[in-house]
Amino acid sequence: MKKVVVLVILVLFLCSCAKEEKVEVKEISCTKMKELVSNGAFLLDVRSEEEYNINHLHEAVNYPYETIGEEISSSLSNKESVIIVYCQSGRRSAIAAQTLLDLGYKHVYDLGAIGNC
């Protein structure tokens, strides 16, 4: 009987673990980005300040990808916020997006390169 109880507990534990939602970075188009930003999404340019000052997308805020972990929580404490990241080529935005997921943000989109818009 003890073996059956242990087996049932083990099965229930494994089933509850299987329901854990895996959060992943989602790629996004320029059209969808504009729609989300118009509905309050946080648009984040993760290039350097110099690159941002030369050119950036309308409504974008600049947090260089190297400092995103330190800076984002002061501006955006709600982990359910929609965040869209972009950079020059897509490399830094991918790193920043993963950092945001690691920090617990649930709705992270990667536009990739600024040239995608």
N, CA, C and O atoms as CSV, one atom per row, in Angstrom:
chain,resi,resn,atom,element,x,y,z
A,1,MET,N,N,0.821,-1.202,0.000
A,1,MET,CA,C,0.000,0.000,0.000
A,1,MET,C,C,0.861,1.260,0.000
A,1,MET,O,O,0.543,2.243,-0.669
A,2,LYS,N,N,1.973,1.215,0.773
A,2,LYS,CA,C,2.852,2.373,0.827
A,2,LYS,C,C,3.423,2.676,-0.556
A,2,LYS,O,O,3.578,3.840,-0.926
A,3,LYS,N,N,3.734,1.631,-1.315
A,3,LYS,CA,C,4.281,1.827,-2.648
A,3,LYS,C,C,3.276,2.521,-3.556
A,3,LYS,O,O,3.651,3.366,-4.369
A,4,VAL,N,N,2.014,2.172,-3.421
A,4,VAL,CA,C,0.962,2.792,-4.240
A,4,VAL,C,C,0.832,4.274,-3.890
A,4,VAL,O,O,0.722,5.113,-4.784
A,5,VAL,N,N,0.844,4.598,-2.612
A,5,VAL,CA,C,0.743,5.986,-2.175
A,5,VAL,C,C,1.930,6.795,-2.692
A,5,VAL,O,O,1.753,7.904,-3.195
A,6,VAL,N,N,3.116,6.257,-2.575
A,6,VAL,CA,C,4.320,6.939,-3.066
A,6,VAL,C,C,4.232,7.119,-4.577
A,6,VAL,O,O,4.592,8.180,-5.088
A,7,LEU,N,N,3.767,6.118,-5.291
A,7,LEU,CA,C,3.623,6.197,-6.735
A,7,LEU,C,C,2.613,7.270,-7.134
A,7,LEU,O,O,2.860,8.036,-8.065
A,8,VAL,N,N,1.490,7.329,-6.445
A,8,VAL,CA,C,0.471,8.348,-6.727
A,8,VAL,C,C,1.033,9.747,-6.471
A,8,VAL,O,O,0.823,10.651,-7.279
A,9,ILE,N,N,1.732,9.933,-5.376
A,9,ILE,CA,C,2.335,11.236,-5.057
A,9,ILE,C,C,3.352,11.612,-6.131
A,9,ILE,O,O,3.400,12.766,-6.557
A,10,LEU,N,N,4.151,10.668,-6.565
A,10,LEU,CA,C,5.146,10.921,-7.599
A,10,LEU,C,C,4.479,11.323,-8.917
A,10,LEU,O,O,4.922,12.264,-9.576
A,11,VAL,N,N,3.434,10.625,-9.295
A,11,VAL,CA,C,2.708,10.946,-10.535
A,11,VAL,C,C,2.088,12.337,-10.445
A,11,VAL,O,O,2.165,13.108,-11.401
A,12,LEU,N,N,1.480,12.663,-9.317
A,12,LEU,CA,C,0.888,13.996,-9.142
A,12,LEU,C,C,1.953,15.085,-9.209
A,12,LEU,O,O,1.725,16.141,-9.799
A,13,PHE,N,N,3.092,14.839,-8.620
A,13,PHE,CA,C,4.196,15.799,-8.662
A,13,PHE,C,C,4.672,16.015,-10.093
A,13,PHE,O,O,4.868,17.154,-10.518
A,14,LEU,N,N,4.855,14.943,-10.827
A,14,LEU,CA,C,5.314,15.049,-12.208
A,14,LEU,C,C,4.285,15.755,-13.085
A,14,LEU,O,O,4.657,16.520,-13.974
A,15,CYS,N,N,3.020,15.513,-12.852
A,15,CYS,CA,C,1.976,16.191,-13.625
A,15,CYS,C,C,1.958,17.683,-13.334
A,15,CYS,O,O,1.761,18.486,-14.245
A,16,SER,N,N,2.159,18.062,-12.088
A,16,SER,CA,C,2.159,19.486,-11.747
A,16,SER,C,C,3.364,20.176,-12.357
A,16,SER,O,O,3.275,21.343,-12.737
A,17,CYS,N,N,4.484,19.486,-12.461
A,17,CYS,CA,C,5.673,20.074,-13.095
A,17,CYS,C,C,5.458,20.240,-14.592
A,17,CYS,O,O,5.943,21.205,-15.183
A,18,ALA,N,N,4.752,19.328,-15.199
A,18,ALA,CA,C,4.512,19.400,-16.636
A,18,ALA,C,C,3.648,20.602,-16.999
A,18,ALA,O,O,3.717,21.088,-18.127
A,19,LYS,N,N,2.845,21.085,-16.074
A,19,LYS,CA,C,1.968,22.219,-16.342
A,19,LYS,C,C,2.697,23.549,-16.247
A,19,LYS,O,O,2.141,24.586,-16.609
A,20,GLU,N,N,3.942,23.533,-15.762
A,20,GLU,CA,C,4.698,24.772,-15.632
A,20,GLU,C,C,4.881,25.395,-17.007
A,20,GLU,O,O,5.367,24.753,-17.938
A,21,GLU,N,N,4.486,26.648,-17.116
A,21,GLU,CA,C,4.526,27.341,-18.398
A,21,GLU,C,C,5.938,27.824,-18.694
A,21,GLU,O,O,6.556,28.514,-17.883
A,22,LYS,N,N,6.436,27.456,-19.855
A,22,LYS,CA,C,7.757,27.909,-20.275
A,22,LYS,C,C,7.586,29.239,-21.007
A,22,LYS,O,O,6.823,29.338,-21.968
A,23,VAL,N,N,8.301,30.247,-20.542
A,23,VAL,CA,C,8.206,31.570,-21.138
A,23,VAL,C,C,9.367,31.732,-22.104
A,23,VAL,O,O,10.519,31.494,-21.742
A,24,GLU,N,N,9.067,32.134,-23.324
A,24,GLU,CA,C,10.092,32.302,-24.342
A,24,GLU,C,C,9.972,33.675,-24.983
A,24,GLU,O,O,8.910,34.297,-24.967
A,25,VAL,N,N,11.072,34.131,-25.540
A,25,VAL,CA,C,11.078,35.362,-26.315
A,25,VAL,C,C,10.316,35.092,-27.604
A,25,VAL,O,O,10.496,34.053,-28.240
A,26,LYS,N,N,9.474,36.029,-27.974
A,26,LYS,CA,C,8.720,35.898,-29.215
A,26,LYS,C,C,9.242,36.928,-30.206
A,26,LYS,O,O,9.482,38.080,-29.845
A,27,GLU,N,N,9.418,36.512,-31.452
A,27,GLU,CA,C,9.788,37.463,-32.490
A,27,GLU,C,C,8.535,38.222,-32.902
A,27,GLU,O,O,7.422,37.703,-32.804
A,28,ILE,N,N,8.725,39.469,-33.370
A,28,ILE,CA,C,7.585,40.314,-33.658
A,28,ILE,C,C,7.847,41.116,-34.933
A,28,ILE,O,O,8.985,41.480,-35.226
A,29,SER,N,N,6.794,41.383,-35.673
A,29,SER,CA,C,6.906,42.202,-36.881
A,29,SER,C,C,6.765,43.677,-36.521
A,29,SER,O,O,6.317,44.019,-35.427
A,30,CYS,N,N,7.147,44.529,-37.436
A,30,CYS,CA,C,7.025,45.965,-37.223
A,30,CYS,C,C,5.556,46.364,-37.043
A,30,CYS,O,O,5.232,47.182,-36.182
A,31,THR,N,N,4.689,45.794,-37.842
A,31,THR,CA,C,3.255,46.108,-37.747
A,31,THR,C,C,2.707,45.741,-36.376
A,31,THR,O,O,2.000,46.536,-35.756
A,32,LYS,N,N,3.025,44.555,-35.904
A,32,LYS,CA,C,2.553,44.112,-34.595
A,32,LYS,C,C,3.168,44.952,-33.479
A,32,LYS,O,O,2.504,45.260,-32.490
A,33,MET,N,N,4.452,45.324,-33.643
A,33,MET,CA,C,5.114,46.179,-32.653
A,33,MET,C,C,4.368,47.492,-32.513
A,33,MET,O,O,4.104,47.936,-31.396
A,34,LYS,N,N,4.021,48.121,-33.632
A,34,LYS,CA,C,3.311,49.403,-33.595
A,34,LYS,C,C,1.964,49.260,-32.890
A,34,LYS,O,O,1.562,50.136,-32.124
A,35,GLU,N,N,1.281,48.168,-33.149
A,35,GLU,CA,C,-0.013,47.913,-32.497
A,35,GLU,C,C,0.162,47.778,-30.980
A,35,GLU,O,O,-0.588,48.376,-30.209
A,36,LEU,N,N,1.147,46.998,-30.564
A,36,LEU,CA,C,1.375,46.796,-29.135
A,36,LEU,C,C,1.813,48.088,-28.446
A,36,LEU,O,O,1.367,48.378,-27.335
A,37,VAL,N,N,2.680,48.863,-29.093
A,37,VAL,CA,C,3.135,50.124,-28.509
A,37,VAL,C,C,1.958,51.088,-28.358
A,37,VAL,O,O,1.863,51.802,-27.360
A,38,SER,N,N,1.061,51.109,-29.347
A,38,SER,CA,C,-0.113,51.988,-29.233
A,38,SER,C,C,-1.036,51.561,-28.099
A,38,SER,O,O,-1.857,52.346,-27.627
A,39,ASN,N,N,-0.895,50.304,-27.665
A,39,ASN,CA,C,-1.689,49.792,-26.543
A,39,ASN,C,C,-0.903,49.770,-25.233
A,39,ASN,O,O,-1.331,49.147,-24.262
A,40,GLY,N,N,0.256,50.456,-25.205
A,40,GLY,CA,C,0.983,50.603,-23.952
A,40,GLY,C,C,2.221,49.761,-23.765
A,40,GLY,O,O,2.816,49.786,-22.688
A,41,ALA,N,N,2.636,49.011,-24.784
A,41,ALA,CA,C,3.862,48.214,-24.652
A,41,ALA,C,C,5.063,49.143,-24.500
A,41,ALA,O,O,5.057,50.277,-24.979
A,42,PHE,N,N,6.080,48.642,-23.831
A,42,PHE,CA,C,7.314,49.368,-23.562
A,42,PHE,C,C,8.305,49.014,-24.664
A,42,PHE,O,O,8.731,47.864,-24.769
A,43,LEU,N,N,8.678,50.003,-25.492
A,43,LEU,CA,C,9.609,49.794,-26.594
A,43,LEU,C,C,11.003,50.163,-26.126
A,43,LEU,O,O,11.240,51.282,-25.670
A,44,LEU,N,N,11.916,49.227,-26.240
A,44,LEU,CA,C,13.239,49.368,-25.652
A,44,LEU,C,C,14.336,49.220,-26.705
A,44,LEU,O,O,14.490,48.163,-27.316
A,45,ASP,N,N,15.088,50.292,-26.904
A,45,ASP,CA,C,16.241,50.303,-27.795
A,45,ASP,C,C,17.449,49.927,-26.940
A,45,ASP,O,O,17.794,50.651,-26.006
A,46,VAL,N,N,18.090,48.808,-27.252
A,46,VAL,CA,C,19.183,48.317,-26.407
A,46,VAL,C,C,20.559,48.596,-27.006
A,46,VAL,O,O,21.552,47.986,-26.609
A,47,ARG,N,N,20.611,49.519,-27.961
A,47,ARG,CA,C,21.899,49.927,-28.537
A,47,ARG,C,C,22.568,50.934,-27.607
A,47,ARG,O,O,22.030,51.278,-26.554
A,48,SER,N,N,23.738,51.396,-28.006
A,48,SER,CA,C,24.451,52.386,-27.198
A,48,SER,C,C,23.714,53.724,-27.238
A,48,SER,O,O,22.892,53.966,-28.122
A,49,GLU,N,N,24.016,54.578,-26.281
A,49,GLU,CA,C,23.408,55.906,-26.242
A,49,GLU,C,C,23.740,56.692,-27.518
A,49,GLU,O,O,22.896,57.425,-28.032
A,50,GLU,N,N,24.950,56.542,-28.018
A,50,GLU,CA,C,25.362,57.237,-29.235
A,50,GLU,C,C,24.516,56.797,-30.430
A,50,GLU,O,O,24.065,57.632,-31.214
A,51,GLU,N,N,24.300,55.488,-30.567
A,51,GLU,CA,C,23.467,54.980,-31.665
A,51,GLU,C,C,22.036,55.480,-31.530
A,51,GLU,O,O,21.413,55.882,-32.513
A,52,TYR,N,N,21.526,55.452,-30.315
A,52,TYR,CA,C,20.167,55.918,-30.057
A,52,TYR,C,C,20.020,57.386,-30.440
A,52,TYR,O,O,19.021,57.769,-31.049
A,53,ASN,N,N,21.005,58.210,-30.089
A,53,ASN,CA,C,20.932,59.639,-30.379
A,53,ASN,C,C,20.964,59.940,-31.872
A,53,ASN,O,O,20.423,60.955,-32.309
A,54,ILE,N,N,21.583,59.080,-32.649
A,54,ILE,CA,C,21.622,59.262,-34.106
A,54,ILE,C,C,20.264,58.954,-34.717
A,54,ILE,O,O,19.789,59.687,-35.584
A,55,ASN,N,N,19.641,57.879,-34.271
A,55,ASN,CA,C,18.363,57.450,-34.839
A,55,ASN,C,C,17.732,56.418,-33.916
A,55,ASN,O,O,18.424,55.546,-33.390
A,56,HIS,N,N,16.431,56.513,-33.720
A,56,HIS,CA,C,15.711,55.495,-32.951
A,56,HIS,C,C,14.245,55.491,-33.359
A,56,HIS,O,O,13.759,56.435,-33.982
A,57,LEU,N,N,13.552,54.430,-33.005
A,57,LEU,CA,C,12.128,54.333,-33.302
A,57,LEU,C,C,11.329,55.225,-32.360
A,57,LEU,O,O,11.675,55.397,-31.192
A,58,HIS,N,N,10.242,55.792,-32.904
A,58,HIS,CA,C,9.372,56.663,-32.121
A,58,HIS,C,C,8.896,55.941,-30.856
A,58,HIS,O,O,8.482,54.784,-30.916
A,59,GLU,N,N,8.954,56.610,-29.747
A,59,GLU,CA,C,8.520,56.134,-28.426
A,59,GLU,C,C,9.489,55.148,-27.761
A,59,GLU,O,O,9.186,54.615,-26.694
A,60,ALA,N,N,10.639,54.903,-28.377
A,60,ALA,CA,C,11.598,53.973,-27.774
A,60,ALA,C,C,12.365,54.652,-26.641
A,60,ALA,O,O,12.687,55.839,-26.700
A,61,VAL,N,N,12.642,53.867,-25.620
A,61,VAL,CA,C,13.476,54.276,-24.498
A,61,VAL,C,C,14.801,53.546,-24.659
A,61,VAL,O,O,14.829,52.404,-25.116
A,62,ASN,N,N,15.891,54.191,-24.290
A,62,ASN,CA,C,17.212,53.598,-24.484
A,62,ASN,C,C,17.791,53.078,-23.175
A,62,ASN,O,O,18.014,53.837,-22.232
A,63,TYR,N,N,18.032,51.756,-23.136
A,63,TYR,CA,C,18.800,51.116,-22.082
A,63,TYR,C,C,19.792,50.195,-22.792
A,63,TYR,O,O,19.391,49.142,-23.288
A,64,PRO,N,N,21.063,50.555,-22.855
A,64,PRO,CA,C,22.028,49.669,-23.496
A,64,PRO,C,C,21.945,48.259,-22.907
A,64,PRO,O,O,21.753,48.087,-21.703
A,65,TYR,N,N,22.090,47.262,-23.770
A,65,TYR,CA,C,21.857,45.882,-23.340
A,65,TYR,C,C,22.747,45.466,-22.178
A,65,TYR,O,O,22.363,44.603,-21.388
A,66,GLU,N,N,23.942,46.070,-22.058
A,66,GLU,CA,C,24.836,45.692,-20.971
A,66,GLU,C,C,24.297,46.107,-19.608
A,66,GLU,O,O,24.661,45.517,-18.590
A,67,THR,N,N,23.432,47.114,-19.581
A,67,THR,CA,C,22.936,47.648,-18.305
A,67,THR,C,C,21.456,47.366,-18.075
A,67,THR,O,O,20.878,47.850,-17.102
A,68,ILE,N,N,20.854,46.607,-18.938
A,68,ILE,CA,C,19.404,46.416,-18.862
A,68,ILE,C,C,18.961,45.812,-17.531
A,68,ILE,O,O,17.917,46.195,-17.003
A,69,GLY,N,N,19.716,44.895,-16.992
A,69,GLY,CA,C,19.356,44.269,-15.723
A,69,GLY,C,C,19.311,45.250,-14.573
A,69,GLY,O,O,18.499,45.106,-13.659
A,70,GLU,N,N,20.173,46.241,-14.612
A,70,GLU,CA,C,20.222,47.244,-13.545
A,70,GLU,C,C,19.171,48.331,-13.726
A,70,GLU,O,O,18.657,48.858,-12.740
A,71,GLU,N,N,18.843,48.674,-14.964
A,71,GLU,CA,C,18.008,49.837,-15.233
A,71,GLU,C,C,16.520,49.543,-15.369
A,71,GLU,O,O,15.695,50.390,-15.026
A,72,ILE,N,N,16.164,48.373,-15.857
A,72,ILE,CA,C,14.763,48.116,-16.204
A,72,ILE,C,C,13.843,48.112,-14.988
A,72,ILE,O,O,12.717,48.599,-15.080
A,73,SER,N,N,14.278,47.591,-13.878
A,73,SER,CA,C,13.383,47.482,-12.718
A,73,SER,C,C,12.978,48.843,-12.163
A,73,SER,O,O,11.914,48.967,-11.556
A,74,SER,N,N,13.809,49.868,-12.359
A,74,SER,CA,C,13.436,51.201,-11.868
A,74,SER,C,C,12.344,51.825,-12.730
A,74,SER,O,O,11.594,52.679,-12.257
A,75,SER,N,N,12.247,51.408,-13.986
A,75,SER,CA,C,11.232,51.955,-14.888
A,75,SER,C,C,10.020,51.052,-15.020
A,75,SER,O,O,8.906,51.523,-15.247
A,76,LEU,N,N,10.235,49.780,-14.880
A,76,LEU,CA,C,9.186,48.818,-15.188
A,76,LEU,C,C,9.212,47.673,-14.180
A,76,LEU,O,O,9.856,46.648,-14.404
A,77,SER,N,N,8.514,47.859,-13.084
A,77,SER,CA,C,8.525,46.839,-12.039
A,77,SER,C,C,7.493,45.729,-12.281
A,77,SER,O,O,7.622,44.639,-11.724
A,78,ASN,N,N,6.480,45.993,-13.099
A,78,ASN,CA,C,5.440,45.010,-13.371
A,78,ASN,C,C,5.963,43.938,-14.332
A,78,ASN,O,O,6.206,44.220,-15.505
A,79,LYS,N,N,6.131,42.739,-13.847
A,79,LYS,CA,C,6.683,41.634,-14.637
A,79,LYS,C,C,5.719,41.158,-15.723
A,79,LYS,O,O,6.108,40.370,-16.586
A,80,GLU,N,N,4.468,41.623,-15.695
A,80,GLU,CA,C,3.482,41.267,-16.711
A,80,GLU,C,C,3.450,42.276,-17.861
A,80,GLU,O,O,2.688,42.109,-18.814
A,81,SER,N,N,4.268,43.314,-17.774
A,81,SER,CA,C,4.318,44.331,-18.823
A,81,SER,C,C,4.796,43.727,-20.139
A,81,SER,O,O,5.590,42.787,-20.161
A,82,VAL,N,N,4.292,44.290,-21.233
A,82,VAL,CA,C,4.749,43.876,-22.559
A,82,VAL,C,C,5.974,44.717,-22.903
A,82,VAL,O,O,5.925,45.946,-22.864
A,83,ILE,N,N,7.074,44.042,-23.239
A,83,ILE,CA,C,8.327,44.713,-23.568
A,83,ILE,C,C,8.776,44.250,-24.950
A,83,ILE,O,O,8.797,43.056,-25.247
A,84,ILE,N,N,9.134,45.221,-25.784
A,84,ILE,CA,C,9.643,44.939,-27.124
A,84,ILE,C,C,11.055,45.504,-27.205
A,84,ILE,O,O,11.271,46.677,-26.902
A,85,VAL,N,N,12.011,44.686,-27.608
A,85,VAL,CA,C,13.400,45.132,-27.704
A,85,VAL,C,C,13.863,45.111,-29.153
A,85,VAL,O,O,13.401,44.308,-29.964
A,86,TYR,N,N,14.791,46.021,-29.455
A,86,TYR,CA,C,15.443,46.017,-30.759
A,86,TYR,C,C,16.843,46.602,-30.624
A,86,TYR,O,O,17.175,47.242,-29.626
A,87,CYS,N,N,17.664,46.363,-31.664
A,87,CYS,CA,C,19.030,46.908,-31.696
A,87,CYS,C,C,19.408,47.172,-33.152
A,87,CYS,O,O,18.536,47.409,-33.987
A,88,GLN,N,N,20.682,47.131,-33.451
A,88,GLN,CA,C,21.134,47.405,-34.817
A,88,GLN,C,C,20.988,46.184,-35.722
A,88,GLN,O,O,20.523,46.302,-36.856
A,89,SER,N,N,21.382,45.021,-35.228
A,89,SER,CA,C,21.392,43.832,-36.083
A,89,SER,C,C,20.535,42.675,-35.570
A,89,SER,O,O,20.222,41.755,-36.325
A,90,GLY,N,N,20.158,42.714,-34.302
A,90,GLY,CA,C,19.380,41.631,-33.708
A,90,GLY,C,C,20.144,40.839,-32.658
A,90,GLY,O,O,19.536,40.113,-31.872
A,91,ARG,N,N,21.453,40.967,-32.633
A,91,ARG,CA,C,22.263,40.214,-31.656
A,91,ARG,C,C,22.043,40.729,-30.239
A,91,ARG,O,O,21.743,39.952,-29.333
A,92,ARG,N,N,22.190,42.026,-30.047
A,92,ARG,CA,C,22.031,42.597,-28.707
A,92,ARG,C,C,20.589,42.501,-28.218
A,92,ARG,O,O,20.351,42.321,-27.024
A,93,SER,N,N,19.634,42.620,-29.124
A,93,SER,CA,C,18.236,42.503,-28.689
A,93,SER,C,C,17.928,41.092,-28.206
A,93,SER,O,O,17.147,40.913,-27.270
A,94,ALA,N,N,18.535,40.092,-28.837
A,94,ALA,CA,C,18.341,38.704,-28.382
A,94,ALA,C,C,18.909,38.508,-26.983
A,94,ALA,O,O,18.292,37.851,-26.144
A,95,ILE,N,N,20.085,39.080,-26.732
A,95,ILE,CA,C,20.692,38.986,-25.399
A,95,ILE,C,C,19.828,39.708,-24.374
A,95,ILE,O,O,19.572,39.182,-23.290
A,96,ALA,N,N,19.379,40.914,-24.718
A,96,ALA,CA,C,18.545,41.699,-23.807
A,96,ALA,C,C,17.225,40.999,-23.517
A,96,ALA,O,O,16.761,40.984,-22.377
A,97,ALA,N,N,16.624,40.421,-24.546
A,97,ALA,CA,C,15.349,39.725,-24.358
A,97,ALA,C,C,15.508,38.551,-23.397
A,97,ALA,O,O,14.662,38.343,-22.528
A,98,GLN,N,N,16.577,37.792,-23.547
A,98,GLN,CA,C,16.819,36.669,-22.637
A,98,GLN,C,C,17.071,37.172,-21.221
A,98,GLN,O,O,16.616,36.556,-20.258
A,99,THR,N,N,17.786,38.278,-21.084
A,99,THR,CA,C,18.020,38.864,-19.766
A,99,THR,C,C,16.698,39.237,-19.112
A,99,THR,O,O,16.503,38.997,-17.921
A,100,LEU,N,N,15.796,39.819,-19.883
A,100,LEU,CA,C,14.486,40.205,-19.344
A,100,LEU,C,C,13.705,38.979,-18.879
A,100,LEU,O,O,13.071,39.007,-17.824
A,101,LEU,N,N,13.751,37.919,-19.655
A,101,LEU,CA,C,13.077,36.678,-19.228
A,101,LEU,C,C,13.696,36.153,-17.947
A,101,LEU,O,O,12.986,35.728,-17.035
A,102,ASP,N,N,15.017,36.183,-17.877
A,102,ASP,CA,C,15.713,35.706,-16.680
A,102,ASP,C,C,15.356,36.548,-15.453
A,102,ASP,O,O,15.389,36.053,-14.326
A,103,LEU,N,N,15.018,37.814,-15.674
A,103,LEU,CA,C,14.610,38.702,-14.579
A,103,LEU,C,C,13.142,38.496,-14.184
A,103,LEU,O,O,12.667,39.075,-13.207
A,104,GLY,N,N,12.435,37.669,-14.951
A,104,GLY,CA,C,11.058,37.337,-14.597
A,104,GLY,C,C,9.984,38.030,-15.413
A,104,GLY,O,O,8.798,37.850,-15.135
A,105,TYR,N,N,10.359,38.817,-16.413
A,105,TYR,CA,C,9.353,39.440,-17.274
A,105,TYR,C,C,8.741,38.364,-18.157
A,105,TYR,O,O,9.451,37.501,-18.672
A,106,LYS,N,N,7.427,38.415,-18.333
A,106,LYS,CA,C,6.705,37.318,-18.984
A,106,LYS,C,C,6.396,37.553,-20.459
A,106,LYS,O,O,6.266,36.592,-21.218
A,107,HIS,N,N,6.274,38.814,-20.882
A,107,HIS,CA,C,5.836,39.130,-22.237
A,107,HIS,C,C,6.908,39.933,-22.959
A,107,HIS,O,O,6.829,41.157,-23.059
A,108,VAL,N,N,7.908,39.220,-23.459
A,108,VAL,CA,C,9.069,39.849,-24.087
A,108,VAL,C,C,9.068,39.511,-25.576
A,108,VAL,O,O,9.001,38.346,-25.968
A,109,TYR,N,N,9.143,40.555,-26.389
A,109,TYR,CA,C,9.170,40.409,-27.837
A,109,TYR,C,C,10.478,40.961,-28.374
A,109,TYR,O,O,10.999,41.951,-27.859
A,110,ASP,N,N,11.006,40.324,-29.404
A,110,ASP,CA,C,12.243,40.762,-30.044
A,110,ASP,C,C,11.934,41.194,-31.470
A,110,ASP,O,O,11.599,40.371,-32.322
A,111,LEU,N,N,12.049,42.496,-31.720
A,111,LEU,CA,C,11.884,43.032,-33.068
A,111,LEU,C,C,13.119,42.746,-33.911
A,111,LEU,O,O,13.048,42.711,-35.139
A,112,GLY,N,N,14.236,42.544,-33.253
A,112,GLY,CA,C,15.492,42.298,-33.965
A,112,GLY,C,C,16.154,43.610,-34.319
A,112,GLY,O,O,16.413,44.438,-33.446
A,113,ALA,N,N,16.431,43.805,-35.605
A,113,ALA,CA,C,17.138,44.980,-36.081
A,113,ALA,C,C,16.214,46.178,-36.280
A,113,ALA,O,O,15.057,46.024,-36.670
A,114,ILE,N,N,16.734,47.364,-36.010
A,114,ILE,CA,C,15.974,48.596,-36.230
A,114,ILE,C,C,15.531,48.700,-37.688
A,114,ILE,O,O,14.494,49.293,-37.985
A,115,GLY,N,N,16.306,48.134,-38.579
A,115,GLY,CA,C,15.963,48.152,-40.003
A,115,GLY,C,C,14.729,47.347,-40.351
A,115,GLY,O,O,14.236,47.439,-41.475
A,116,ASN,N,N,14.222,46.567,-39.425
A,116,ASN,CA,C,12.995,45.800,-39.664
A,116,ASN,C,C,11.763,46.692,-39.691
A,116,ASN,O,O,10.672,46.246,-40.048
A,117,CYS,N,N,11.940,47.939,-39.317
A,117,CYS,CA,C,10.826,48.900,-39.370
A,117,CYS,C,C,11.165,49.986,-40.336
A,117,CYS,O,O,10.369,50.903,-40.538
